[in-house]
Amino acid sequence: MINIKNNIEYLCKYHNCTFKLVKGKYSLYYRCPKYEFQYRKPGEKVCTNSVSLKVLDQIGDEIEKLYNDGLLRVGHCGKYRNIKYKVQVVSRNYIEVLITNMDKKKEDF
């Protein structure tokens, strides 16, 4: 079995950019860098797409199982609690996953 979880990159579905680890009031979590002014263009809206470490770990477990079983494909979609995800890239050593927090954004894949 390959431990692919360390090679999964999680991206904001809306901006296709890698989530940034930040310190919240109570714990660490990942959020879209477009939340911060320094990463946005003038007039661009704040992106509130975010996800907890615990949820990403669960999604990573599911993706790793599918990968090791040979069932993971580009376009695979799933949901864990309020987080929807879609696999965008699958290669031998790398996986990209688009993430959307349905509590923050009401659009679908």
BELLINJO-V321024 format. One record per pair of residues at least 24 apart in sequence whose C-alpha atoms are under 7 Angstrom apart, sorted by the first residue. I is the first residue (numbers start at 1). J is the second residue. Records with the same first field share a line. If there is no record, write none. Layout:
I = J  J
This chain:
1 = 68
2 = 68
4 = 64
5 = 60  64
7 = 93  94  95
8 = 94  95  96
9 = 95  96  97
10 = 96  97  98  99
11 = 97  98  99
12 = 49  98  99  100
13 = 98  99  100
28 = 53
29 = 53
48 = 104
49 = 100  101  104  105
50 = 101
51 = 101
